[in-house]
Amino acid sequence: MAERALTVSALTKYIKYKFDQDVHLKDVLLEGEISNFKHNVRGHFYFTLKDDRAQISAVMFKSNAWKVNFKPKEGMHVLVRGYISVFEVSGSYQIYVDSMEEVGVGNLYQAYLQLKEKLEKEGLFDPNAKQPLPSFPNQIAVLTSSTGAAVRDIIHIINRRYPLVKILIYPTTVQGENAKHEIVKNLELANRNPANDVIILGRGGGSIEDLWAFNEEIVARAIFDSRIPIVSAVGHETDFTIADFVADVRAPTPSGAAELVVPDQVTLHRDVEKSAQKAYDYLNRVIRLKRQEINRSTERYVMKDPSRLLMTHSKRYEYLDDKLRILHPAKRLDHGFDQLASLKKNLSKAMHQSLLDYKQHLLSATEHLDYVNPLNIMKKGYTLVRKEGTIIKSIDHINQDDTVEVSFYDGSMITQVKSKKKGDN
């Protein structure tokens, strides 16, 4: 007789029955660190409780979750009470939590906070150090696992939004002990390629342990030293790593990173069409305005009777012609000659009058000189007496026996003083 095989469901029900019958598993007080915490829309808590050697899945339904007076979060150290049972659908055992108390911060989360504080003080999170993303990149470097869903999502979204860009994949281990070294190495390789315009560094979601490579100090410093702007896309929207704070831009998910680094071709086409329509409308408006100006010009009275316009210009021409004749160089030269002749005539007349005036003045001066000429006075009997060439003006200046010269108007003589007499004139 052949053995009868059990179904998976039957085996799972048996194991669940064993769990449920074990009195040691009906009321368990368990201490551990929260990881991969999720609060779903129905109000239930789903998370992993772990220590440094093992982990267990945990669920806390809404009926008990609302009683928790604090907000559970990643890395929190808690004390939970509940029972252990098997979830038949997945065939896994888990703890169904009835109550939860906060104990403290887990070791990994504490290390995360300490490194975050250190790097922030050094300025690695400074917004002024962030590089802007290029508006239209030619090549995008993607550092992630080559087999995960994240790389497929990134490629699909970039090709859909902006198929002109090239995508260069750097297969990178994003989990485990060696992940940090491989991330740093590939960041250096991507920076050596001058064709790369932007880098996407990321992976899908996971627990704090799964994402820990992005909390390593060497990874943070490699991101900060990158000459190419980096978009960090690690985990889900609620997951924050050190890499997110150091990177130039943080995306909530890998798909979000793909949307950030390239423009949307649909939006670009729409913008081009809008710009073209604006240009078309502007040109139509200009043409319409110019046409209105032409119509207004043709409706003016002078345009209806062009001869008036010609008459106006003819009068202006005559005026300019007359002015040109007046200002013609020959006319100005003739006028200059006339002025020169007039000036010469006036100059000759002035010179003649000046000569007459100077002649009259000379005659008057000559008569005056004749009147005061000593020779004319000496004709009346006056003489000049000189002693040794000096004119004698007083009897005191001459002595007896002096030899003197006596000058008359018509000659002179030498004589000797025999005597002198001083008296009234």
C-alpha positions in Angstrom: 0.0 0.0 0.0 1.5 3.3 -1.1 2.2 6.0 1.5 -0.3 8.9 1.5 1.3 12.3 1.0 0.4 15.3 3.1 -0.6 18.5 1.4 1.3 21.7 2.2 -1.9 23.2 3.7 -2.3 20.2 6.0 1.3 20.3 7.1 1.1 24.0 7.8 -2.1 23.6 9.7 -0.4 20.9 11.8 2.6 23.2 12.5 0.2 26.0 13.4 -1.7 23.7 15.7 1.6 22.8 17.5 2.5 26.5 17.9 -0.9 27.3 19.2 -0.8 24.5 21.8 2.6 25.4 23.2 1.9 27.3 26.4 5.4 28.9 26.2 4.4 30.7 23.0 1.0 32.0 24.2 2.3 34.8 26.2 5.8 36.0 25.1 7.6 39.1 26.3 10.1 40.0 23.6 12.8 42.7 23.4 14.3 43.8 20.1 14.9 46.5 17.6 12.3 47.6 15.0 13.2 47.3 11.4 11.3 47.7 8.1 8.4 49.3 9.9 5.1 49.9 8.0 1.9 51.5 9.1 -0.8 50.5 6.6 -3.9 52.4 5.7 -6.1 50.1 7.9 -4.1 51.1 11.0 -2.1 47.8 11.4 1.6 47.7 12.2 3.9 45.4 10.3 7.6 45.2 11.2 10.5 43.0 12.0 11.9 42.6 15.5 15.6 41.8 15.6 18.8 41.6 17.5 22.3 41.1 16.3 21.8 37.4 15.6 18.2 36.8 14.5 14.9 38.4 13.6 11.2 37.6 13.6 8.3 39.1 11.7 5.7 40.9 13.8 2.2 42.2 13.3 0.1 44.4 15.6 -3.5 44.8 14.5 -5.4 48.1 14.7 -7.4 47.0 17.8 -4.1 47.0 19.8 -2.0 49.5 17.7 -4.1 52.5 18.6 -3.2 52.0 22.3 0.5 52.6 21.6 1.3 56.1 23.0 4.4 56.8 20.8 5.2 56.6 17.1 7.2 53.4 16.3 10.0 54.1 13.9 13.1 52.5 12.3 15.8 51.5 14.8 13.7 51.9 17.9 14.3 49.5 20.7 11.0 48.1 22.1 9.5 45.6 24.5 6.5 43.8 23.0 4.1 41.2 24.5 2.1 38.8 22.3 1.8 35.2 21.1 3.7 33.3 18.5 1.7 31.6 15.7 2.0 30.6 12.0 0.7 32.6 9.1 -0.6 29.8 6.9 -0.5 31.7 3.6 3.3 32.2 3.7 4.1 29.3 6.0 6.1 31.6 8.3 5.9 32.1 12.0 5.5 35.5 13.5 4.6 37.3 16.7 1.2 38.8 17.1 1.8 41.8 19.3 -0.8 42.9 21.9 1.2 45.7 23.5 4.4 47.7 22.9 6.7 49.8 25.1 9.7 51.9 24.0 13.0 50.8 25.5 15.5 52.9 23.6 17.3 53.4 20.3 18.8 50.4 18.6 22.6 50.1 18.0 22.4 50.6 14.2 20.1 53.6 14.5 22.3 55.1 17.2 25.3 54.7 14.9 23.3 56.3 12.1 22.4 59.3 14.3 26.0 59.8 15.4 27.4 59.7 11.9 24.7 62.1 10.7 25.6 64.6 13.4 29.3 64.3 12.6 29.0 64.8 8.9 26.5 67.6 9.3 29.0 69.5 11.5 31.6 69.1 8.8 29.4 70.7 6.2 28.7 67.6 4.0 24.9 68.5 4.1 25.4 72.2 3.3 22.8 73.3 0.7 25.4 75.7 -0.8 27.6 72.7 -1.7 24.8 71.1 -3.7 25.3 71.0 -7.5 22.3 71.7 -9.8 21.1 68.9 -12.1 21.6 69.5 -15.9 18.4 70.4 -17.7 19.1 68.2 -20.7 21.7 65.5 -19.9 23.3 63.6 -22.7 24.3 60.6 -20.6 23.2 59.3 -17.2 25.2 56.9 -15.0 23.1 54.5 -12.9 24.7 52.8 -9.9 22.5 50.0 -8.7 22.0 46.3 -8.8 21.8 45.1 -12.4 19.2 42.4 -11.5 16.9 44.4 -9.2 13.6 46.0 -10.1 15.0 49.4 -9.5 17.3 49.4 -12.6 14.4 48.2 -14.8 12.1 51.0 -13.4 14.8 53.6 -14.0 15.5 52.5 -17.6 11.8 52.2 -18.5 10.9 55.7 -17.1 13.9 57.5 -18.6 13.3 55.9 -22.1 9.7 56.8 -21.9 10.3 60.4 -20.8 13.4 61.4 -22.7 14.6 58.7 -25.2 17.4 61.0 -26.5 19.6 60.4 -23.4 22.1 57.6 -23.1 22.0 55.3 -20.0 25.2 53.8 -18.7 24.7 51.1 -16.0 27.4 50.5 -13.4 26.4 47.1 -11.8 26.8 47.7 -8.1 26.3 45.5 -5.1 24.0 47.5 -2.8 23.7 45.2 0.2 26.1 43.4 2.4 29.6 43.9 3.8 31.4 44.7 0.5 28.6 46.9 -0.9 30.2 50.1 0.5 33.5 49.5 -1.2 31.9 48.7 -4.5 29.7 51.8 -4.4 32.8 54.0 -3.8 34.7 52.3 -6.6 31.9 52.8 -9.1 31.4 56.4 -8.1 35.0 57.0 -8.9 34.7 55.2 -12.2 31.6 57.2 -13.1 33.4 60.4 -12.3 36.3 59.5 -14.6 34.0 59.3 -17.6 33.6 62.8 -19.0 30.4 61.8 -20.9 28.5 61.3 -17.7 26.3 64.4 -16.8 24.5 63.0 -13.8 24.6 60.0 -11.5 21.7 58.0 -10.0 22.7 56.1 -6.9 20.0 53.9 -5.5 18.2 50.6 -4.8 14.8 49.4 -3.7 13.4 49.3 -0.2 14.5 47.2 2.7 15.3 47.1 6.4 17.8 49.4 8.0 20.3 46.5 7.7 19.6 46.1 4.0 20.1 49.9 3.4 23.2 50.2 5.7 25.7 50.5 2.9 24.2 53.9 2.2 24.9 54.9 5.8 28.6 54.3 5.6 31.0 57.2 6.1 33.2 56.3 3.1 30.1 56.3 0.8 29.0 59.7 2.1 32.5 61.2 1.5 32.6 59.7 -2.0 29.2 61.3 -2.8 30.4 64.7 -1.5 33.6 64.5 -3.5 31.8 63.7 -6.8 32.4 66.3 -9.5 29.1 65.1 -11.2 25.8 65.8 -9.5 24.3 62.8 -7.7 20.7 61.9 -7.2 20.2 59.6 -4.2 17.3 57.1 -4.6 17.5 54.7 -1.8 14.5 52.6 -0.6 11.0 54.0 -0.2 9.8 57.5 0.4 9.9 57.0 4.2 13.5 55.7 4.1 16.2 58.2 4.9 19.9 57.4 4.7 23.1 59.4 5.1 23.5 59.3 1.3 20.2 61.1 0.9 21.5 64.1 3.0 24.9 64.3 1.2 23.6 63.9 -2.4 22.9 66.9 -4.5 19.2 65.8 -4.8 17.2 63.2 -2.9 14.5 61.2 -4.7 11.9 59.4 -2.8 12.3 56.2 -4.9 14.4 55.0 -7.9 11.4 55.7 -10.2 11.3 59.3 -8.7 15.0 59.7 -9.5 14.4 58.8 -13.1 11.7 61.5 -13.4 14.0 64.1 -11.8 17.0 63.7 -14.0 15.3 64.0 -17.4 12.6 66.3 -18.8 9.3 64.8 -20.1 9.2 64.7 -23.9 5.4 65.2 -23.8 5.8 68.4 -21.7 8.7 69.5 -24.0 6.5 69.0 -27.1 3.7 70.9 -25.4 6.0 73.8 -24.4 7.4 74.0 -28.0 3.9 74.1 -29.4 2.9 76.8 -26.9 6.0 78.8 -27.9 5.3 78.4 -31.6 1.7 79.5 -31.0 2.8 82.5 -29.1 5.2 83.4 -31.9 2.5 82.9 -34.4 0.1 85.1 -32.4 2.7 87.8 -32.0 3.5 87.9 -35.7 -0.2 88.1 -36.5 -0.6 90.9 -34.0 2.3 92.8 -35.5 1.0 92.4 -39.1 -2.5 93.5 -38.0 -1.1 96.6 -36.3 1.1 97.5 -39.3 -1.9 97.0 -41.6 -3.9 99.3 -39.4 -1.2 101.9 -39.7 -1.1 101.6 -43.5 -4.9 102.0 -43.6 -4.8 105.1 -41.4 -2.1 106.6 -43.6 -4.0 106.0 -46.8 -7.1 107.5 -45.3 -5.3 110.8 -44.5 -6.4 113.8 -46.7 -2.9 114.3 -48.1 -2.8 110.7 -49.4 -6.2 111.2 -51.1 -4.7 114.3 -52.9 -1.0 113.5 -53.5 -0.5 116.8 -55.4 -0.7 118.6 -52.1 2.1 116.4 -50.7 4.1 117.2 -53.9 3.3 120.9 -53.5 4.5 120.9 -49.9 7.8 119.3 -51.0 8.1 121.7 -54.0 7.9 124.7 -51.7 10.4 123.2 -49.4 12.6 122.5 -52.4 12.4 126.1 -53.5 13.2 127.3 -50.0 16.3 125.0 -49.8 17.3 126.0 -53.4 17.2 129.7 -52.5 19.1 129.1 -49.3 21.6 127.1 -51.2 22.1 129.9 -53.7 22.7 132.3 -50.8 25.1 129.9 -49.1 26.8 128.9 -52.4 30.6 129.3 -52.0 30.7 131.6 -55.1 28.1 133.9 -53.5 29.9 133.8 -50.2 33.2 134.5 -52.0 31.8 137.5 -53.9 30.3 138.8 -50.7 33.8 138.4 -49.1 35.5 140.3 -51.9 32.9 143.1 -51.5 33.6 143.2 -47.7 37.4 143.2 -48.4 37.1 146.1 -50.8 35.0 148.0 -48.3 37.5 147.3 -45.6 40.4 148.4 -47.8 38.7 151.6 -48.6 37.9 152.3 -45.0 41.5 151.3 -44.1 42.9 153.8 -46.7 40.6 156.5 -45.5 41.5 155.8 -41.9 45.3 155.8 -42.6 45.0 159.1 -44.5 43.1 160.7 -41.6 45.7 159.3 -39.2 48.6 160.8 -41.2 46.9 164.2 -41.2 46.3 163.9 -37.5 50.0 162.9 -36.8 51.2 165.7 -39.2 49.2 168.3 -37.3 50.4 167.0 -34.0 54.0 167.1 -35.3 53.7 170.7 -36.4 52.2 171.6 -33.0 55.1 169.8 -31.2 57.7 171.5 -33.5 56.3 175.0 -32.7 56.4 174.1 -29.0 60.0 172.9 -29.3 60.9 176.1 -31.1 59.4 178.1 -28.3 61.4 176.3 -25.7 64.6 175.9 -27.7 67.5 177.5 -25.7 69.1 178.8 -28.9 66.1 181.0 -29.6 66.3 182.3 -26.0 70.0 182.9 -26.4 69.3 185.1 -29.5 67.8 187.5 -27.1 71.2 188.0 -25.4 71.3 185.2 -23.0 74.5 183.0 -22.7 75.5 179.8 -21.0 78.6 179.6 -18.8 80.4 176.3 -18.4 83.3 175.4 -16.1 85.0 172.2 -17.1 81.9 171.2 -19.0 79.5 171.8 -16.2 76.9 174.7 -16.5 77.4 177.3 -13.8 74.1 178.2 -12.2 75.3 180.3 -9.3 78.1 182.8 -8.7 79.1 180.7 -5.7 80.2 178.0 -8.2 82.9 180.2 -9.7 86.1 181.7 -8.4 88.4 184.5 -9.4 90.9 183.5 -12.0 88.8 180.4 -13.1 88.8 179.7 -16.8 85.2 179.4 -18.1 83.5 178.9 -21.5 80.8 181.4 -22.5 78.4 180.1 -25.1 76.3 182.4 -27.4 73.6 181.4 -29.9 76.1 181.6 -32.7 79.4 180.6 -31.0 81.5 180.4 -27.8 84.6 181.9 -26.2 87.1 181.1 -23.5 87.7 183.7 -20.8 89.2 184.2 -17.3 87.3 185.5 -14.4 89.0 188.7 -13.1 86.5 189.4 -10.4 83.0 188.3 -9.2 80.2 190.2 -7.6 77.3 188.7 -5.9 74.1 190.7 -5.7 70.4 190.8 -6.4 69.1 189.9 -9.9 
